[in-house]
Amino acid sequence: MITSNAIKQACFELEKNEKIVEELTDILVGLEQRINAYKSRFQDLEKKRRRLDDEIATIKKYLELAETLYRVEADKAKLASLSNQIIPADDSKGNRPPPVMDVTDQSREILLGRSKYVGKSVPQAAYEILRESNRAMHAKELVQRLIEGGLQIKGKTPLTSIATSLKRDKRFRKVGPNTFEAVDDMLIKAV
């Protein structure tokens, strides 16, 4: 037979358990809110890091261009001083010597990035472009950037030539129709 004390004791235990469940629920809700806040902050920091990485890459490019331009201008100055020492202003017949190669045009090409990929293979230059941009690109955009960088692409259809070349190179992964990304250096070494 159940006594009133037993019923009271059971009700007391039930209320106690409900309070514990309510407290645990409040703790779980608080933890979920913290997790969401941390996730949000993490995503914001990731975006900032990507922006900073892009800015660093841009600054590196400008620094590289400035250093190259400095070297070209220094070579130009040396060449000018040497040409004044070697080549007389006029010969005995009053003819002027042929002009010395104008390095300013070369400097301008370097500054504009038009000779960035000269002397490199298509895969080498494409790999640099994809690593610097840190994103996948369609072969059409790669063709445009390679040409802007001074690379001459052989073949009747540059788009097909580049796509074929990148498909055969293990530094690239095809992520869509004629769209490629650079494979991480560590993955290449592991293969």
DOKEFI-423408 format. One line per 10 residues: number of its first residue (from 1); their letters; for each residue x, y, z of N, C-alpha, C. Coordinates in nm, 4 decimals, padded with zeros to 6 digits. Each point is the difference from the previous one (the first is absolute). Layout:
% DOKEFI-423408
NUM> a> X,Y,Z,X,Y,Z,X,Y,Z ~ ...
END
This chain:
% DOKEFI-423408
1> mitsnaikqa> 00.0843,-00.1174,00.0000,-00.0843,00.1174,00.0000,00.0894,00.1246,00.0000 ~ -00.0335,00.0924,-00.0853,00.0773,00.1216,-00.0115,-00.0520,00.0998,00.1009 ~ 00.0957,00.0520,00.0744,-00.0382,00.0974,00.1030,00.0137,00.1397,-00.0561 ~ -00.0577,00.0944,00.0731,00.0063,00.1397,-00.0439,00.1439,00.0503,00.0057 ~ 00.0786,-00.0503,00.0947,00.1414,00.0391,00.0074,00.0756,-00.0480,-00.1234 ~ -00.0317,-00.1181,-00.0464,00.0663,-00.0532,-00.1181,-00.0361,00.0831,-00.1238 ~ -00.1271,00.0442,-00.0061,-00.0452,00.0831,-00.1114,00.0700,00.1351,00.0054 ~ 00.0072,00.0571,00.1212,00.0673,00.1294,00.0161,00.1477,-00.0120,-00.0394 ~ 00.0619,-00.1082,00.0430,00.1416,-00.0238,-00.0316,00.0205,-00.0133,-00.1518 ~ -00.0903,-00.0704,-00.0686,00.0085,-00.0177,-00.1446,-00.0183,00.1332,-00.0723
11> cfelekneki> -00.0955,00.0822,00.0472,-00.0227,00.1326,-00.0601,00.1223,00.0892,00.0192 ~ 00.0590,-00.0086,00.1195,00.1194,00.0799,00.0297,00.1149,-00.0397,-00.0935 ~ 00.0188,-00.1314,-00.0193,00.1056,-00.0503,-00.0892,-00.0256,00.0434,-00.1448 ~ -00.1273,-00.0048,-00.0412,-00.0367,00.0399,-00.1353,00.0300,00.1479,-00.0232 ~ -00.0368,00.0864,00.0967,00.0283,00.1436,-00.0110,00.1507,00.0242,-00.0047 ~ 00.0728,-00.0732,00.0822,00.1457,00.0135,00.0036,00.0605,-00.0380,-00.1348 ~ -00.0471,-00.1093,-00.0609,00.0479,-00.0435,-00.1308,-00.0355,00.1009,-00.1091 ~ -00.1204,00.0584,00.0077,-00.0408,00.1004,-00.0982,00.0910,00.1233,00.0079 ~ 00.0369,00.0407,00.1228,00.0898,00.1149,00.0167,00.1378,-00.0314,-00.0578 ~ 00.0459,-00.1223,00.0217,00.1304,-00.0399,-00.0543,-00.0042,00.0011,-00.1527
21> veeltdilvg> -00.1087,-00.0547,-00.0571,-00.0147,-00.0013,-00.1454,-00.0056,00.1433,-00.0536 ~ -00.0717,00.0879,00.0699,-00.0106,00.1401,-00.0419,00.1369,00.0685,00.0059 ~ 00.0761,-00.0250,00.1057,00.1339,00.0578,00.0137,00.0927,-00.0511,-00.1115 ~ -00.0086,-00.1310,-00.0272,00.0826,-00.0569,-00.1069,-00.0383,00.0575,-00.1365 ~ -00.1289,00.0194,-00.0217,-00.0469,00.0602,-00.1247,00.0550,00.1415,-00.0137 ~ -00.0052,00.0783,00.1094,00.0549,00.1360,-00.0032,00.1499,-00.0023,-00.0301 ~ 00.0719,-00.0934,00.0592,00.1444,-00.0123,-00.0253,00.0256,-00.0329,-00.1466 ~ -00.0771,-00.0951,-00.0556,00.0162,-00.0377,-00.1399,-00.0291,00.1182,-00.0944 ~ -00.1051,00.0763,00.0312,-00.0338,00.1163,-00.0823,00.1140,00.1018,00.0053 ~ 00.0543,00.0232,00.1186,00.1121,00.0931,00.0147,00.1225,-00.0468,-00.0778
31> leqrinayks> 00.0275,-00.1298,00.0072,00.1142,-00.0542,-00.0739,-00.0210,00.0107,-00.1511 ~ -00.1217,-00.0262,-00.0467,-00.0295,00.0139,-00.1427,00.0224,00.1437,-00.0457 ~ -00.0435,00.0962,00.0845,00.0197,00.1408,-00.0348,00.1492,00.0329,-00.0081 ~ 00.0786,-00.0506,00.0935,00.1443,00.0231,-00.0031,00.0628,-00.0622,-00.1250 ~ -00.0400,-00.1231,-00.0303,00.0532,-00.0687,-00.1184,-00.0308,00.0815,-00.1255 ~ -00.1237,00.0467,-00.0123,-00.0377,00.0803,-00.1175,00.0792,00.1301,-00.0054 ~ 00.0200,00.0630,00.1148,00.0786,00.1239,00.0037,00.1445,-00.0277,-00.0420 ~ 00.0583,-00.1094,00.0493,00.1378,-00.0357,-00.0365,00.0100,-00.0322,-00.1491 ~ -00.0981,-00.0730,-00.0520,00.0000,-00.0321,-00.1427,-00.0066,00.1269,-00.0843 ~ -00.0870,00.0911,00.0394,-00.0139,00.1258,-00.0719,00.1295,00.0798,00.0033
41> rfqdlekkrr> 00.0608,00.0090,00.1168,00.1271,00.0730,00.0140,00.1094,-00.0681,-00.0829 ~ 00.0020,-00.1331,00.0022,00.0982,-00.0758,-00.0786,-00.0157,00.0311,-00.1491 ~ -00.1243,00.0005,-00.0504,-00.0244,00.0295,-00.1407,00.0434,00.1427,-00.0341 ~ -00.0287,00.0957,00.0900,00.0433,00.1379,-00.0227,00.1522,00.0080,-00.0087 ~ 00.0686,-00.0690,00.0887,00.1460,00.0017,-00.0010,00.0557,-00.0670,-00.1257 ~ -00.0650,-00.1077,-00.0451,00.0423,-00.0664,-00.1238,-00.0125,00.0963,-00.1179 ~ -00.1106,00.0766,-00.0059,-00.0181,00.0964,-00.1080,00.1088,00.1071,00.0058 ~ 00.0293,00.0488,00.1199,00.1047,00.1006,00.0159,00.1346,-00.0558,-00.0435 ~ 00.0278,-00.1262,00.0374,00.1261,-00.0621,-00.0382,00.0123,-00.0112,-00.1521 ~ -00.1096,-00.0380,-00.0660,00.0024,-00.0100,-00.1461,00.0263,00.1376,-00.0623
51> rlddeiatik> -00.0669,00.1037,00.0553,00.0228,00.1356,-00.0526,00.1453,00.0417,00.0219 ~ 00.0537,-00.0313,00.1185,00.1396,00.0339,00.0275,00.0946,-00.0783,-00.0907 ~ -00.0298,-00.1278,-00.0223,00.0829,-00.0801,-00.0912,-00.0007,00.0598,-00.1403 ~ -00.1178,00.0440,-00.0459,-00.0086,00.0633,-00.1313,00.0804,00.1302,-00.0034 ~ -00.0123,00.0775,00.1071,00.0737,00.1265,00.0067,00.1508,-00.0256,00.0038 ~ 00.0418,-00.1008,00.0741,00.1423,-00.0353,00.0066,00.0496,-00.0412,-00.1381 ~ -00.0786,-00.0808,-00.0701,00.0395,-00.0443,-00.1342,00.0131,00.1202,-00.0940 ~ -00.0918,00.0943,00.0110,00.0061,00.1200,-00.0841,00.1239,00.0822,00.0321 ~ 00.0266,00.0196,00.1284,00.1180,00.0766,00.0410,00.1271,-00.0703,-00.0474 ~ 00.0023,-00.1332,00.0093,00.1173,-00.0739,-00.0485,00.0220,00.0252,-00.1485
61> kylelaetly> -00.1102,00.0018,-00.0777,00.0109,00.0255,-00.1435,00.0576,00.1394,-00.0245 ~ -00.0543,00.0998,00.0708,00.0495,00.1365,-00.0168,00.1464,00.0110,00.0411 ~ 00.0363,-00.0677,00.1083,00.1385,00.0028,00.0443,00.0902,-00.0637,-00.1062 ~ -00.0428,-00.1138,-00.0520,00.0773,-00.0686,-00.1045,00.0153,00.0900,-00.1233 ~ -00.1092,00.0654,-00.0383,00.0058,00.0895,-00.1154,00.0929,00.1189,00.0266 ~ -00.0114,00.0569,00.1201,00.0845,00.1148,00.0335,00.1472,-00.0394,00.0023 ~ 00.0313,-00.1168,00.0567,00.1390,-00.0453,00.0033,00.0525,-00.0264,-00.1406 ~ -00.0838,-00.0598,-00.0832,00.0402,-00.0261,-00.1380,00.0212,00.1310,-00.0754 ~ -00.0917,00.0921,00.0191,00.0136,00.1299,-00.0648,00.1257,00.0712,00.0471 ~ 00.0295,-00.0110,00.1286,00.1217,00.0610,00.0545,00.1235,-00.0593,-00.0684
71> rveadkakla> 00.0026,-00.1336,-00.0115,00.1145,-00.0641,-00.0652,00.0126,00.0432,-00.1460 ~ -00.1146,00.0086,-00.0681,00.0020,00.0406,-00.1400,00.0508,00.1431,-00.0130 ~ -00.0488,00.0882,00.0856,00.0432,00.1404,-00.0061,00.1479,00.0125,00.0357 ~ 00.0465,-00.0798,00.0968,00.1424,00.0022,00.0348,00.0830,-00.0498,-00.1176 ~ -00.0466,-00.1061,-00.0656,00.0694,-00.0498,-00.1198,-00.0025,00.1040,-00.1115 ~ -00.1096,00.0695,-00.0119,-00.0124,00.1050,-00.1009,00.1033,00.1106,00.0259 ~ 00.0136,00.0388,00.1263,00.0973,00.1036,00.0345,00.1425,-00.0479,-00.0293 ~ 00.0287,-00.1257,00.0350,00.1329,-00.0552,-00.0290,00.0252,-00.0039,-00.1505 ~ -00.1011,-00.0441,-00.0736,00.0125,-00.0092,-00.1447,00.0230,00.1385,-00.0605 ~ -00.0712,00.0982,00.0498,00.0163,00.1361,-00.0518,00.1409,00.0517,00.0277
81> slsnqiipad> 00.0507,-00.0252,00.1215,00.1348,00.0487,00.0320,00.1053,-00.0745,-00.0822 ~ -00.0205,-00.1299,-00.0212,00.0946,-00.0759,-00.0821,-00.0055,00.0442,-00.1452 ~ -00.1194,00.0276,-00.0511,-00.0122,00.0392,-00.1398,00.0659,00.1355,-00.0238 ~ -00.0046,00.0883,00.0995,00.0675,00.1290,-00.0151,00.1510,-00.0183,-00.0039 ~ 00.0490,-00.1019,00.0697,00.1443,-00.0242,00.0024,00.0471,-00.0718,-00.1269 ~ -00.0824,-00.0883,-00.0520,00.0407,-00.0836,-00.1128,-00.0305,00.0650,-00.1341 ~ -00.1194,00.0576,-00.0151,-00.0448,00.0508,-00.1291,00.0209,00.1518,-00.0038 ~ 00.0758,00.0490,-00.0960,00.0185,00.1455,-00.0099,-00.1299,00.0664,-00.0440 ~ -00.0146,00.1261,00.0348,-00.1216,00.0739,-00.0340,-00.0189,00.0088,-00.1505 ~ 00.1050,00.0296,-00.0744,-00.0059,00.0063,-00.1455,00.1239,-00.0689,-00.0548
91> dskgnrpppv> -00.0139,-00.0600,-00.1166,00.1208,-00.0540,-00.0623,00.0653,00.1102,-00.0840 ~ 00.1037,-00.0308,-00.0690,00.0756,00.1014,-00.0741,-00.0808,00.0614,-00.1153 ~ -00.1031,-00.0706,-00.0464,-00.0813,00.0508,-00.1110,-00.1220,00.0767,00.0502 ~ -00.0155,00.0115,00.1344,-00.1133,00.0734,00.0558,-00.1251,-00.0852,00.0151 ~ 00.0120,-00.1318,-00.0189,-00.1154,-00.0901,00.0155,-00.0163,-00.0381,00.1468 ~ -00.1212,-00.0052,00.0421,-00.0280,-00.0430,00.1379,-00.0056,-00.1515,00.0047 ~ 00.0467,-00.0586,00.1102,-00.0066,-00.1463,00.0115,-00.1441,-00.0469,00.0177 ~ -00.0252,-00.1273,-00.0266,-00.1370,-00.0513,00.0190,-00.0382,00.0105,00.1471 ~ -00.1271,00.0265,00.0278,-00.0425,00.0144,00.1394,00.0176,-00.1305,00.0774 ~ 00.0331,00.0161,00.1265,00.0119,-00.1153,00.0892,-00.1410,-00.0484,00.0321
101> mdvtdqsrei> -00.0149,-00.1302,00.0199,-00.1315,-00.0578,00.0271,-00.0688,00.0747,00.1140 ~ -00.1237,00.0395,-00.0220,-00.0744,00.0741,00.1012,-00.0541,-00.0956,00.1050 ~ 00.0516,00.0116,00.1191,-00.0401,-00.0891,00.1090,-00.1311,00.0463,00.0612 ~ -00.0396,00.1249,-00.0280,-00.1246,00.0521,00.0567,-00.1191,-00.0823,-00.0458 ~ 00.0015,-00.0408,-00.1280,-00.1101,-00.0837,-00.0490,-00.0058,-00.1316,00.0758 ~ 00.1174,-00.0573,00.0259,00.0060,-00.1249,00.0762,-00.0519,00.0239,00.1419 ~ 00.0378,00.1113,00.0608,-00.0471,00.0337,00.1349,-00.1513,00.0123,00.0024 ~ -00.0521,00.0665,-00.1022,-00.1446,00.0197,-00.0073,-00.0712,-00.1344,-00.0115 ~ 00.0535,-00.0892,-00.0818,-00.0599,-00.1325,-00.0171,00.0001,-00.0766,00.1323 ~ 00.1113,00.0091,00.0725,00.0093,-00.0701,00.1286,-00.0994,00.0590,00.0989
111> llgrskyvgk> -00.0066,00.1342,00.0062,-00.0904,00.0660,00.0934,-00.1454,-00.0356,-00.0300 ~ -00.0338,-00.0097,-00.1273,-00.1363,-00.0342,-00.0386,-00.0266,-00.1496,00.0107 ~ 00.1016,-00.0771,00.0324,-00.0174,-00.1439,00.0174,-00.0044,-00.0759,-00.1304 ~ 00.0402,00.0642,-00.1092,-00.0102,-00.0649,-00.1308,00.1133,-00.0969,-00.0276 ~ 00.0984,-00.0047,00.0864,00.1092,-00.0945,-00.0246,00.0188,-00.0935,00.1192 ~ -00.1024,-00.0086,00.0806,00.0092,-00.0798,00.1222,00.0223,-00.1484,-00.0287 ~ -00.0608,-00.0526,-00.1067,00.0057,-00.1428,-00.0263,00.0870,-00.0359,-00.1202 ~ 00.0712,00.0978,-00.0532,00.0863,-00.0258,-00.1151,00.1065,-00.1016,00.0405 ~ 00.0214,-00.0990,-00.0840,00.1012,-00.1012,00.0271,-00.0490,-00.1154,00.0851 ~ -00.1230,00.0039,00.0441,-00.0546,-00.1091,00.0820,-00.0912,-00.0857,-00.0869
121> svpqaayeil> -00.0170,-00.1238,00.0432,-00.0932,-00.0876,-00.0712,-00.1421,00.0365,00.0409 ~ -00.0970,-00.0435,-00.0793,-00.1402,00.0265,00.0308,-00.0369,-00.0558,00.1378 ~ 00.0350,-00.1271,00.0316,-00.0353,-00.0499,00.1323,00.0672,00.0779,00.1145 ~ 00.1266,00.0399,-00.0182,00.0675,00.0766,00.1055,-00.0720,00.1314,00.0256 ~ -00.0284,00.0722,-00.1048,-00.0660,00.1299,00.0138,-00.1422,-00.0164,00.0537 ~ -00.0735,-00.0992,-00.0487,-00.1369,-00.0233,00.0472,00.0002,-00.0375,00.1479 ~ 00.0982,-00.0782,00.0411,00.0107,-00.0386,00.1409,00.0222,00.1245,00.0871 ~ 00.0870,00.0901,-00.0440,00.0229,00.1247,00.0747,-00.1283,00.0807,00.0112 ~ -00.0708,00.0118,-00.1102,-00.1243,00.0772,-00.0005,-00.1004,-00.0591,00.0975 ~ -00.0193,-00.1309,-00.0049,-00.0989,-00.0645,00.0866,00.0413,00.0065,00.1469
131> resnramhak> 00.1287,-00.0138,00.0292,00.0477,00.0079,00.1390,-00.0174,00.1416,00.0543 ~ 00.0291,00.0997,-00.0837,-00.0131,00.1385,00.0449,-00.1454,00.0395,00.0206 ~ -00.0882,-00.0474,-00.0862,-00.1413,00.0365,00.0115,-00.0708,-00.0821,00.1079 ~ 00.0566,-00.1170,00.0314,-00.0551,-00.0866,00.1047,-00.1445,-00.0414,-00.0294 ~ -00.0296,-00.0213,-00.1295,-00.1337,-00.0451,-00.0394,00.0096,-00.0719,-00.1338 ~ -00.1044,-00.0728,-00.0312,-00.0053,-00.0698,-00.1287,-00.0313,00.1014,-00.1099 ~ 00.0468,-00.0297,-00.1211,-00.0262,00.0896,-00.1134,-00.0323,-00.0801,-00.1242 ~ -00.0818,00.0597,-00.0836,-00.0318,-00.0578,-00.1302,00.1193,00.0238,-00.0923 ~ 00.0221,-00.0903,-00.0919,00.1133,00.0099,-00.0917,-00.0035,00.1302,-00.0805 ~ -00.1193,00.0517,-00.0273,-00.0120,00.1255,-00.0752,00.0642,00.1157,00.0774
141> elvqrliegg> -00.0246,00.0056,00.1312,00.0605,00.1045,00.0827,00.1515,-00.0201,00.0102 ~ 00.0415,-00.1261,00.0085,00.1438,-00.0287,00.0028,00.0680,00.0452,-00.1295 ~ -00.0629,-00.0253,-00.1139,00.0556,00.0435,-00.1282,00.0196,00.1513,00.0021 ~ -00.1018,00.0704,00.0456,00.0062,00.1460,00.0035,00.1157,00.0473,00.0886 ~ 00.0122,-00.0572,00.1183,00.1060,00.0421,00.0926,00.1387,-00.0369,-00.0520 ~ 00.0108,-00.1153,-00.0632,00.1291,-00.0412,-00.0550,00.0439,00.0939,-00.1125 ~ -00.0931,00.0367,-00.0853,00.0320,00.0911,-00.1097,00.0365,00.1378,00.0557 ~ -00.0769,00.0467,00.1010,00.0322,00.1282,00.0633,00.1387,-00.0035,00.0639 ~ 00.0401,-00.1168,00.0465,00.1312,-00.0159,00.0628,00.1126,-00.0203,-00.0995 ~ -00.0303,00.0058,-00.1287,00.1035,-00.0057,-00.1018,00.0302,-00.1385,-00.0535
151> lqikgktplt> -00.0782,-00.0999,00.0383,00.0256,-00.1360,-00.0475,-00.0661,-00.0191,-00.1366 ~ 00.0750,-00.0523,-00.0937,-00.0560,-00.0293,-00.1309,-00.0451,-00.1447,-00.0015 ~ -00.1262,-00.0193,-00.0297,-00.0578,-00.1339,00.0030,-00.0064,-00.0529,-00.1421 ~ 00.0611,-00.1157,-00.0200,00.0039,-00.0602,-00.1329,-00.1253,-00.0829,-00.0220 ~ -00.0343,-00.0152,-00.1231,-00.1157,-00.0816,-00.0349,-00.1107,00.0852,-00.0578 ~ -00.0884,-00.0656,-00.0753,-00.1101,00.0721,-00.0645,-00.1056,00.0424,00.1013 ~ -00.0202,-00.0829,00.1027,-00.1013,00.0306,00.1016,00.0678,00.0034,00.1370 ~ 00.0398,00.1199,00.0448,00.0704,00.0118,00.1279,-00.0776,-00.0608,00.1179 ~ -00.1305,00.0175,-00.0001,-00.0818,-00.0531,00.1092,00.0151,-00.1515,00.0107 ~ -00.0107,-00.0691,-00.1127,00.0134,-00.1456,-00.0019,00.1415,-00.0414,00.0360
161> siatslkrdk> 00.0983,00.0731,-00.0513,00.1402,-00.0320,00.0296,00.0274,00.0064,00.1498 ~ -00.0488,00.1065,00.0632,00.0245,00.0164,00.1440,-00.0758,-00.1055,00.0795 ~ -00.1267,-00.0210,-00.0337,-00.0797,-00.0993,00.0723,00.0654,-00.1380,-00.0084 ~ 00.0456,-00.0368,-00.1169,00.0654,-00.1305,-00.0186,00.1289,-00.0068,00.0815 ~ 00.0769,00.1073,-00.0055,00.1269,00.0039,00.0732,-00.0219,-00.0150,00.1510 ~ -00.1023,00.0659,00.0531,-00.0257,-00.0052,00.1443,-00.0586,-00.1355,00.0417 ~ -00.0789,-00.0616,-00.0885,-00.0563,-00.1314,00.0307,00.1104,-00.1036,00.0185 ~ 00.1102,00.0160,-00.0735,00.1090,-00.0980,00.0027,00.0979,00.0232,00.1149 ~ -00.0091,00.1138,00.0665,00.0967,00.0371,00.1047,-00.0606,-00.0279,00.1373 ~ 00.0731,-00.0713,00.0862,-00.0561,-00.0383,00.1306,-00.0040,00.1153,00.0996
171> rfrkvgpntf> 00.0502,00.1175,-00.0377,-00.0100,00.1175,00.0880,-00.1386,00.0631,-00.0044 ~ -00.0859,-00.0511,-00.0928,-00.1318,00.0595,-00.0185,-00.1092,-00.1047,00.0204 ~ -00.1133,00.0478,00.0495,-00.1181,-00.0849,00.0183,-00.1134,00.0652,-00.0779 ~ -00.0671,-00.0798,-00.0811,-00.1150,00.0505,-00.0754,-00.1201,00.0018,00.0934 ~ -00.0625,00.1169,00.0153,-00.1133,00.0127,00.0913,-00.1303,00.0301,-00.0729 ~ 00.0092,00.0147,-00.1316,-00.1184,00.0260,-00.0808,00.0411,-00.0039,-00.1462 ~ -00.0944,00.0249,-00.0893,00.0351,00.0010,-00.1416,00.1049,00.1087,-00.0289 ~ 00.1196,-00.0418,-00.0421,00.1119,00.0908,-00.0279,00.0320,00.0936,00.1161 ~ -00.0289,-00.0436,00.1208,00.0276,00.0795,00.1207,00.0959,-00.0789,00.0869 ~ 00.1068,00.0671,00.0434,00.1073,-00.0677,00.0713,00.0374,00.0759,00.1261
181> eavddmlika> 00.0567,-00.0757,00.0961,00.0584,00.0606,00.1191,00.1379,-00.0611,00.0218 ~ 00.0833,00.0732,00.0714,00.1344,-00.0486,00.0306,-00.0088,-00.0958,00.1177 ~ 00.0666,-00.1123,-00.0126,00.0038,-00.0983,00.1082,00.1067,00.0452,00.0993 ~ -00.0259,-00.0203,00.1275,00.0934,00.0394,00.1053,00.1355,-00.0672,-00.0192 ~ 00.1077,00.0737,00.0264,00.1370,-00.0526,-00.0148,00.0196,-00.1291,00.0784 ~ -00.0564,-00.0062,00.1182,00.0181,-00.1188,00.0858,-00.0633,-00.1227,-00.0644 ~ -00.1138,00.0192,-00.0663,-00.0658,-00.1134,-00.0648,00.0814,-00.0502,-00.1186 ~ 00.0623,00.0922,-00.0726,00.0815,-00.0382,-00.1160,00.1181,-00.0830,00.0460 ~ 00.0657,00.0427,00.1079,00.1168,-00.0724,00.0506,-00.0394,-00.1373,00.0513 ~ -00.1201,-00.0128,00.0557,-00.0455,-00.1273,00.0540,-00.0242,-00.1011,-00.1118
191> v> -00.0380,00.0479,-00.1175,-00.0292,-00.0875,-00.1143,00.1227,-00.0439,-00.0632
END
